[in-house]
């Protein structure tokens, strides 16, 4: 590793002080060499595992418990408004309220055509009447986060449909540097899951909380979810997939969501 950064001095096994300084500098957090290496790793991961056409924004709102109904009305006005504005070129993937997991929490997933599309949309929103609709939601919030994600190439996001039931959003915090290994392992096992339930989508984070992957599933109810997951364990390959991917994760969360009335996915 060090030989790739600095050549060895004439004395075998010894680095000159100047070159040793370069080598150490290249390992320091924030150095130009480290930043370049990190950027290259992210770009390689995105090209290999990602479907690069779209960017999905995950907007998570934590709402004051006594303001839920007011928030829902304001959210519908804002999200339906930007969806119906053809100039913005943004699509709603879905809008949900958390039933099991962090309570009083709402998840909104929006689709943009790459980062240029996201930049354009955000500029237009902030210079239009839609921004007033957005600000109307703020008094009802206790906190909010935004994360930009890219789709895994193996699982493009499902188109709008109304099959009913509940959605499960599973989120994994991976150990840094394990995304490719996680995707390769999960890719081999996902066909086992497809035999029992169709996935809604799968994404990995690029801006915001990093080293996260998400995947979403839809079930008629919690009982069917339980039965479906039990069947998956009986299919060759799924147990191994779960075991190997679990070793790559630092934490895992499962949220049960219910679609809002205006959600394209419901």
GIBEL-V138464 format. One record per residue. RES is the residue in one small letter. OMEGA is omega in degrees with one decimal (* if undefined). Layout:
res->[RES | RES]
omega->[OMEGA | OMEGA]
//
This chain:
res->[x | x | x | x | x | x | x | x | x | x | x | x | x | x | x | x | x | x | x | x | x | x | x | x | x | x | x | x | x | x | x | x | x | x | x | x | x | x | x | x | x | x | x | x | x | x | x | x | x | x | x | x | x | x | x | x | x | x | x | x | x | x | x | x | x | x | x | x | x | x | x | x | x | x | x | x | x | x | x | x | x | x | x | x | x | x | x | x | x | x | x | x | x | x | x | x | x | x | x | x | x | x | x | x | x | x | x | x | x | x | x | x | x | x | x | x | x | x | x | x | x | x | x | x | x | x | x | x | x | x | x | x | x | x | x | x | x | x | x | x | x | x | x | x | x | x | x | x | x | x | x | x | x | x | x | x | x | x | x | x | x | x | x | x | x | x | x | x | x | x | x | x | x | x | x | x | x | x | x | x | x | x | x | x | x | x | x | x | x | x | x | x | x | x | x | x | x | x | x | x | x | x | x | x | x | x | x | x | x | x | x | x | x | x | x | x | x | x | x | x | x | x | x | x | x | x | x | x | x | x | x | x | x | x | x | x | x | x | x | x | x | x | x | x | x | x | x | x | x | x | x | x | x | x | x | x | x | x | x | x | x | x | x | x | x | x]
omega->[-178.0 | -179.2 | 179.6 | -178.1 | -179.4 | 178.0 | 178.3 | 177.9 | -178.5 | 178.3 | -176.5 | 174.4 | -177.9 | 176.6 | 174.5 | -176.2 | -178.9 | -178.0 | 177.2 | 177.8 | 178.0 | -178.6 | 179.8 | -179.6 | -177.9 | -179.3 | -178.2 | 177.1 | 176.8 | 178.6 | 179.0 | -178.7 | -179.5 | 179.7 | 179.5 | 179.6 | 179.7 | 178.3 | -179.5 | 179.7 | -179.8 | 179.8 | -180.0 | 178.5 | -178.1 | -178.7 | -174.0 | -171.6 | -170.6 | 170.1 | -163.0 | -173.8 | -172.5 | 170.5 | 179.1 | 176.6 | 175.5 | 178.6 | -177.9 | -178.8 | 171.7 | -168.3 | 175.8 | -173.3 | -177.8 | -178.0 | -174.3 | -175.9 | 177.2 | 179.1 | -178.1 | 179.1 | 179.5 | 179.4 | 178.4 | 178.7 | -177.1 | -172.5 | 175.1 | -179.6 | -179.3 | 177.3 | -175.1 | 179.4 | -175.7 | 179.8 | -176.0 | 178.7 | 176.0 | 179.1 | 172.3 | 170.0 | 178.8 | -178.8 | -171.8 | 170.3 | -179.0 | 175.2 | 178.2 | -175.0 | 178.3 | -176.6 | 179.7 | -177.5 | -178.3 | -178.5 | 178.2 | 178.7 | -178.4 | -177.4 | 178.1 | 175.4 | 179.6 | -175.3 | 177.1 | 177.2 | 177.5 | 179.4 | -178.8 | -178.6 | -178.5 | 177.6 | -178.7 | 178.8 | -175.5 | 179.3 | -178.0 | 179.0 | 178.5 | -179.2 | 174.9 | 178.2 | 178.2 | -179.0 | 179.1 | 177.6 | -168.4 | -179.6 | -177.5 | -174.6 | 170.0 | 173.9 | 178.9 | 175.6 | 178.3 | 180.0 | 177.1 | -175.4 | 174.2 | 178.6 | 165.3 | -177.4 | -175.8 | -176.3 | 174.6 | -177.2 | -178.8 | 176.1 | 178.9 | 175.7 | -177.8 | -179.0 | 179.7 | 176.3 | -175.5 | 176.0 | 173.4 | 174.8 | 179.8 | -177.1 | -178.5 | 172.4 | -175.4 | 169.2 | -179.0 | 177.3 | -175.4 | -175.2 | -178.2 | 179.9 | 178.8 | -178.6 | 179.8 | 179.8 | -177.7 | 179.7 | -178.2 | -176.8 | -173.0 | 179.0 | 176.0 | 179.2 | -179.3 | -178.3 | -177.5 | -179.8 | 179.8 | 179.0 | 176.3 | 179.9 | 177.4 | -173.1 | 171.4 | -171.9 | 177.1 | 177.4 | -174.2 | 176.2 | -174.7 | 178.6 | 175.9 | 169.3 | 179.5 | 165.3 | -171.9 | -179.0 | -180.0 | -179.7 | 176.2 | -179.4 | -177.1 | 179.5 | 177.6 | 175.9 | 179.9 | -178.0 | -179.4 | 179.6 | 177.6 | 178.0 | -178.5 | -179.2 | -179.5 | -178.7 | -179.8 | 174.5 | -175.5 | -179.7 | 179.0 | 178.8 | -179.9 | -178.6 | -175.9 | -179.4 | 178.9 | -179.9 | -177.9 | -175.5 | 174.6 | 178.1 | -179.4 | 177.7 | 175.1 | -180.0 | 174.6 | -173.7 | 174.3 | -174.8 | 173.3 | -172.8 | -176.6 | -178.4 | 175.7 | 174.2 | 179.8 | *]
//
